[in-house]
Structures are given as C-alpha cells and as structure tokens.
Amino acid sequence: MQEFDAIRPYSDEETGAAIERLVNDPEFLDMIARFKSPTLARWAPALVRIWVKRWLISNFGNVKRVDDLQAKVSGYVGELVDHTTTRVTSSGLENLDKRSAHMFISNHRDIVFDPMVVNYLLYANGFNTTRIAIGDNLLANPVFAEMMRLNKSFVVRRNMTSPREMRDAYIMLSGFINHSIDTNHSIWIAQREGRAKDGLDFTDPAIIKMFYMSKKKSGLDFSEAMNRLHIVPVSIAYEYDPCDADKARELETRARTGSYTKASGEDTDQIMKGLTGFKGHVHVHFGAPITDAPDNPKDLAARIDREMHANYHLHASNLVAYRQRGIHPEAHSTPDTVTDSVVTAETWSPADFSAAESEMERRLEHCDPAIRPYLLDMYANPVVTALAANHDGTNSTTTDE
C-alpha cells in the first residue's frame, strides 16, 4: 500500500515502534493517568507518570500486531462504555455478513466515541473492526495522531485551497477506501465533514462522489461501483451529549456573527469530554447493505439519509426537547405536538418522561439564555427527520455547518 502511505493507518510492522513512542511521551502518560487515577494525577503527576509508564510497558510492551492491540484495548473500551453510559444497544447486525467488508456510513455526533461504539459493537458480536476515517485537523496533536493511526484510522485531508490538490487528495482517498473493501477491510466514515451539531443528519453527496473517483476509469458505472462497497447506513443515537452546551454555543456564535473560530486545544478538550462524559443510553442501528444503489451521488445520499432517519432510535430526551421547543420562551418554532404514530424502538413510561424533563431543564438552566434554543434543537431535530422519513418517505430539511 505504498501509494497510500500519506493517509493509511499503521501496519503491523510499525505497531511496536509507535507503542514505544507513546509509552515515552509525557503528554500521553498524563492522559492515561487522568483516566486511571484522576486525583493522584492532579496531586502527584510525576509519580503517577512513572507508574503509568510501567503499567503500559507491562501490558502493551510486547504487542506487535494491530489486531492484538485492539484485542487488548477492547476490555478498557468496555470499561469506558460501562462508566459513561447506562447501556449500549444495537439493531440490524443480523443483516450483515461477518465474512464480508462493509462501508459503514454514519451520522456524526462525537469525534471519537462514534467510531469507537460502532467498533465496540462489531467486535462484541464477532465482526472485524473497521478502518476509521479521521480529519487531518486531529493530527495536529502528535499523541492523538499516534493513537488514531494505531487504531486503524486513516486521514481525510481538509482545508485544501488548490483544486488540483483537492482532486489528487480525493482520488487517493477514494483509492484507499476501495482498496480496503476489495481486500476485506471494513470502513467507517462520517456522512459529512464535521459533527452535525444541530442534530440534523444529512449525507454530503460530495463524499459519495469521492467514493467513485478512483473507479471512473475502470469501466464500472456509478451504481455498480457503489454496490461493491456494501454501503451500510448507520444511525448512532445518544440519550445525552456530553458536548451539547459547547455545540450550542458554537451554533449561536455562528448565527450571531457569521463565523466561529476554534480555540487552541478545543478539539482535544471535546475529545476528552466526549469520551468521559455521561451519555445515558446509546443505541446504534446498522442498516441493511445497499445492493441496488441509485445511479448518482445525490440520490444515493438521499437513500442513506432516509434509512438513517427512519431507524434513528428516539430517546425520551428527544421527545421532551421536541415538546419543549414548542413552549420554551426562547425556543425556535416547532410543531405543537409529537404525533402518536412516531416510530420508535421502545415505549417510555411516565417516569422516563419525567426524568428526561428534569434533566433537560437542568441542562437549560446551566446554559446562557442565548444558546438554549440551539441546545433544544440538537435534541429535537432527530424527531423531525424521523417523522419525515417514516411518514412522508422523503425529507426536505437542509442544514449548513
């Protein structure tokens, strides 16, 4: 895979050296220390750093293969999931072939936890884990760069100014993705660049178009090339978003000023908050692989969206926010009621609604009044798209980040 060296994950041959670099990196040691012993990390950082290094060498020092590393890390991922969620559930895995590679196209709410929870569920159910698409903005931090490329992540270049540079980068990315599927390595990629901070999950047709760029000269038409990718729409639904207030603040700033500039280290801070913050119930729906793709990127993107929206697991927090958006004094407008025919994965008791109402009010009270409508939006909007997908068969809502 030499032609993909600039973007590919680390190979087995590179794994041992990368682990050694991390074990000797003070920033990485401090990060692990904050996970394992936050109090001691704060009061005796140098001492904890020594202990963490010894622990890492003892547990990971002899790891030489990516699959062995993932097997060892899986237990710690399970602990993280247990500590930050009330439960993680899934649906649709019965539609997937464990012997086949798939292109998992997912909605995007959290920088790291989204692909982590998808791989967690795949691994727990006997599937191979995926190669993960990440934006090159995350590689600005060398520690995260090492961690992500060890974890089967490949790089999506952003912020290119030259059309030729952009074309060449997308052709390489397309080639890597198709090569991965052809060699039986599954892919996880977000449906659009950046997180959907407003709760509206729509696939960017440009991403679908990119999949085909390396296949144009092969003689395959668009739909046949897409069918060979075994595209699986994935809906990830969080009961609560640890970064909801941060996202709402960004949306309000964009609406008021026309732009938003990230602070130094903001991505890193949100990665940590997303990983360690409380998420409540997390449900992941895996759609059936698309075997009859439309013949153009726009229609395929719309097909993915309908599948994603129709199978999005609506939590009580979503319905409460949808109702509150209609009555909250600062809220954006919304229909007055939630229809009785909303298709959901389960029903809720009065206690569920009461708990969700209390939690939503608590979150709103801790927000500046100006950002409250945006916080309600991110929880309420999945109800809007689910209603449209389940009852109209189409979805005309659009959004810009």
N, C-alpha and C positions, 0 to 999 in steps of 0.2 A: 504493500500500500504506500509506496514511496511518494506517489503523486499527491497523496493526501496528508503528508507529514505536517503541514502547517495547521491542520484543523483536527486531526484524528485524536482519539484517546491514547493513553499509554498502552503499549503492548506488554506481554508477559516479560519480555527481556528487559524492559525499562522499569518494571514494578519495584524490584528490590532497591534500586538506586533512588527512586522517588520516595519510597518509605524512609530510607536513611536520611534524605534531605529534610523530610518533615520532622523526624524524630530529633533532629538537631536544630530546629527552628524555634526560637524563643516564643514567637507570636503563636505558633501552632500549639506549643506546650501550654501557654497561658489559656488558649481557647479550650483545650481539653480539660484543664484544671477548673475552669469556670463551670463546665458540665459536671465533673465528677465531685468537686468539693468547693462550691462557691464561697463558703465562709472562709475556709482556710486560704483559698486563692486570693481573697481580699486582704487578709491579715498577715499571711506569711508566703507571699508569691514565690520567692526564691526557693524555699524549702519544698513547696508543692511542685514546682517545676522539676526538681530533681526526682521526686517520687513518680511523677507522671512519665518522665523520660524512661525510668527503669521499667515501669509498668508497660509502656508501649513496646520497648525492646523485648520484654519477656513474652508479650502476646503477639507481636507482629514482626519481630525482627527476622524471622526465618521465612516469611511469606515471599514467594517469588512469582506467583501467578495471580492474575486479576480475579479469576473465579474463586480462588482460595481466599483472597482478601474479602470479597463480597460475602462468602460463607461465614467468615469470622465476624464481619461487621453486622451481619443480619441480626444477631442477638441484641446488639446495642441499639440498632434501629427499632427493634421490637420494644425495648425498654423506653426509648424516647416516645414512641407511639403510645404506649401504655400511660406514660406520665403526662401527656399533653392532650389526650382525647378521652372521652368517656367510652367510645367504641369506634372501631373502623369496620365497615361492612361493604360488601360488593354485590354486584349482579352482572350477569351476562357472560361470565367466564366460560360457561358451558358451551358457548357458541364458538370458542376459539380452539384451534388445533395446536397442541403442545409441540408438534413436530415442525410447525411452520413459523417463519418470521412474519411479524406484522408491523405495520406503520401505525403507531398509536398517536392520533392527533387529538390533543386535549385542550379543554379550556384552561385558562392560566390565572390562578389567584395568588399563589405563593411561589417565590423564586426557587426554593429548594424542595419544600415539602411536597409540591405537586408530583414531580417525577419520583420522589422518594416513596410516597404512599402507593403509587402505581407499581413500582418495582417490588415494594414490600408485599403487596397482594399477589403479584405474579409469582414471586419466589415461594411464598407460603403455599401456593396452590400448584406447585410443580412445574411452572413455566420458567424459561430462561428470562433473565432480566434484560432490560433494553439499553441501547446506547442513547445517551441523553443530549439533546441539542441545548447549548447554552450560549447566551450573548457574550461577545468578547469584552463587554464592559465589566463582567465579573472577573475577568482575568487580570484586572488592574491590581488586585491583591494577590501577590505571589503564593500565599498559603492556600487561598481558595483555588487558584489555578492548579496547583499540585493535587489538591484533594479532588477536584472535579474531574481532572483527566485520569486520575487513578480510578475514579468511579465510572468509567466508561462514557465520559462526556466528550462531545466534540463541539467545535467552535463555530458559531454563526457570526460572521463579521458584520458590523453595523457602522453607520455614520461614514460611509464612503462617499466621496464627492465626485469622482470621475465615473462617467457612465461605463467606460471600458473596464475600469477596476471593479465596478459593481457586477458587470456581466461575467467577468472571469471568476470572481468570487462565488457567484451563484451557480455557475457551471460546475465548479469544483465541489461545492456543497451538494448539488444535485447528484454528481457522480458518486460521491461518498455514500449518500443515502441509498441510491440504487445498488451500489456495490455491496453495502451492508445487507440489504434484503436478499440480494442474489446469493450471498454466502451464508444465509440463515442467521443473521443478526438483527433482532428487532430494533426499532427506533421509537423513541418518544420525542415529540416536538409539539410546542405550543401552537395554537391555531392562529396566533398573530404575535407580532413583536410587542413585548411588554405585557404586564398584567392587565386584566380587564378590571380596573379599579372601580368602575361604576356598576359592576355586576351584569353587564351586557356582554354575552359571549358570542362573538361573530368571527368567522374564519376569514382571513385576508386572502382573496383569490391570488394575490401575488405569490404567496407561499406555495399554493397548489401549482401555479405556473412554473415555479422554480423546480419542483419535482421532475418536470418533463424536460427541462433544458438540456440535460445530458443525453436524452433519448431521442431528440429530434432527428438526428442523422441515422438512427438505427432502422428506420422503416416502420416502427411501431406507431400507430395512431395514438392520440392522447388517451382515449378511454382504455385501450388495451394496456398501455404503459401504467395507468393508474390501477387497473385491476391486478396487475402483477405485484403491486406494492402491498396488497391485502390491507387496505386502509381501515382502521377501526376508530370510529369516533368515541371519545372518552369524556364523560361528564364527572367532574370532581366537585362535590358539594360539601362545604364546611358549614357546620351549625353556627360557629362564630369565627371571625377572622381576627387573629392577634394584631394585625396591622390596619384594622379598619379606620381608626382615627387618623393615622398617618396618610392613608389613601384619601380620606375625605378632605383633609387639609390641602393635599396637593390638588384635588379637583376644584376646590373652592378658589385656590390661588390662580389656577389656570383660567377659571371662569371670570375672575375679577381683573386679572392683569394681562391675560393672553399668553402667559408662559409660566414655566416652573423650572427652576434651576436646583438640581440636587446638591445637597451639602456634601462636603468631603466625608467619605465613610458611610454615607446613607445606605447604600446597597448592603454593605456588611452588617450594619445595625439591623436592617429589616430582615436579612437572612437569619440572624440570631433570634430576633423576635418571632419570626415565623416558625422557626424550629422549636423554640422553647415555650412559646405562648400557648394558652388554652384554646383549643379548637372545638371542644364538645364532640358531637357525633360527626364523623366524616364518612360519607358514602361515595363510592366510585362505581359508576356504571360503564361497562365495556359493551359497546355496540357490536352487532354482527359485522364481519368484514364485508366491505363493499365489493361486490363481484360484477356489478353492472353499472360502472361509472358513466356519468354523462360525458359528452364529447368536448367540454370546455371547462376551464377553471372556475368561472363564475357559478355555473350550475352545480358543479361538484362541491364548491364551498357551501352553497345553499343547502345541498343534500346533507352535508356533515352537520350543519347548524340545526336543521330540523331534528335529526337523530339526537343530537346533543341536548337540545332544549326539551324535547318530548320526554327524555329519560332522566332529566335532572331531578335529583331527589330533593324535594322541597321540605325544609325543616320548619318547625313551628316558628322559629326566628324569622324566616322569610315571610310567612303569612302575617305574623304580627307586624312586621315592618310595612308590609303592603297595606294593612288596615290603618296603621298609624300615619302613613304618608297622606291618607285622605283627611285626617283630622288634626295633625300636628300644625301648630300655628306658623312655623317657618318652613313647612314641607313643600316640596314640589307637588304639582297636581297628580292625582291618580284616580282611577275609577273608585266608586264609593264602596263597593263590596267585593269580596272574593266569592266567585260563584261556587255553588255546591259541587259542580262537576269537575273541579280541579283534579287531575290525575296524579296521584302520589303513591309512594311506595308503602305508606302506612297511614293509619289514622292517629289522631292525637287526643289525649284526654284533656278535660278542663285544667288539670294540674299542669300538663305540658304547656298549655297556652298561658297559664298564669305565671309560670316560671319564666317563659320567654318574654312576656310583657314586662316583668320586673327587671330582667337582665337588659332588655332594650332600653328601658327608661334609665337604668343606671349608666349605660354607655352614653346615652344622650346627655345626661346631666354632667358627665365628665368632659363634654365637648364644648368648645366655643359655640355660641348660638349660630354663627355664620356657617359652620360646617355640618350642622345637624341634618339639613336636607340631603346632603351628599352621603352621609352615613346611612340614612334610611334608604336611599336609592340603591346602594350596593346590596342590601339585603332584600329589597322589594322587587328589583328588576327581574330576577330569575322567575318570579311568579308571572310577570308579564310575558316573558318569552315562552314559558311552559304553557300558559293558556293559549297563546297564538299557535304554537306547534301542535298542541293536542286537539284544538278545536277548529282551527282555520286551515291547517295544512300548509300555511305559508307564514312568513314572518317578515314584516316590512320595516321593523325598527332598525335604525342605523346608529352608529356611535363613532366618535373620533377620540383618540387618546391625546 
